[in-house]
Amino acid sequence: MDIGANVGLFSLLLAHKVEEAILFEPNPLAAERANKNIALNHLRFQVVVQAVSDQVGQVVLEDRGGTDTRNRTIVGNMKTSFQTRIVPSTTIDHFSNNEKIDKPISLVKVDVEGHENAVLRGMQNCLTSHRPMVIFEYLMRTRLEETRDIFSRVDYVICELKPNPVVIAETVRPLQNLMAFPREHVEHCGVELPQPGK
């Protein structure tokens, strides 16, 4: 699953490794280009023109024009100087149940400009049942303590993207991608893991 797919670049880069992928992109122009890229490469990928969050319904999305990758979901008292649009939203758990996804989900990429925690809150059942690896963007506005808590509840470990898994420390440099693994997937790597709940 590619959440915040934009024109599909991440999925295209992994196309030789995966048979099927579901791309979520709420910007209609970016979603249209993602579909064209999929068709040009003869891939069995699906594009869903929806935002992903922790609620089913609608969210407010920035519209910086074109296929800009910095469009954010506007929640609460957030301010923006850009135009906005209202787009349909879903959760991964709702989508998976509604679409009756019966194949294993092995990898989820989340790049939604600071809305990552909401996406993770809406996919707790998926994390528990499918146990995918999750690569996600960590921005300065991301509340990493909440991210840790969300993953801890489903027995995941957050690592920095290095040749060998390196469990993140209490403080970690923002503006990078982090990866979360089910604890059972990294125990055999010789990495010293924190105990559940710590």
C-alpha positions, 0 to 999 in steps of 0.5 A: 500500500502506497499512502500519499502516492502522488504520481506513483514514483515510490510504487514504480521503483518497487514494481519489480519486487511486488505483484500488486499494489494499492496507491492512495492519492486524493489529488485528482491530477496526481492520481490521474498521472499515477494511473497513466504511469501504471498503464505505461508500465503494464502494472497490476496496481490500483489507484484509489482517489481518496485521502487516508486518515483515522476517519471515514468521511471527508478531510480538508486538503491543501491545493498548492497546484499541479501535483505538488507533493507538499499538500497537507491535510488541514485539521484542527486550528492549522492554518494555510495560505493556499487554496483548499479542497474537500476530499473523501477520506477512508481508513486502511482498516475500513478500506481493507474490510470493505474491499475484502482484501484477503492477500497479505499486505507486506509493505505500507509506505506513508508520506502524508506531510505530517498526517502520518499518525492519523493514518496509523491510528486508522490501520491498527487492525491491519497492523495486527493481522497482516504485520506489514513493514511500514515506512513513514516520513518523520517531519518536525511537526510529527508527534513522534511520542504518539507514533511510538505509542501507536506502534508499541500497542501492536508490538512494533519497533521503529528503526532508522533506515540503515543497512542493519536495523537500528532502533531509534533512540529517544531523540532522532533527527526529523526530516527523514524516513523511518521504518517500523517492523513487527518485533518478531521480524527483527528479533533474529537480526541480533538487534537489542530490542526494547521490551514491550511497553518500554 
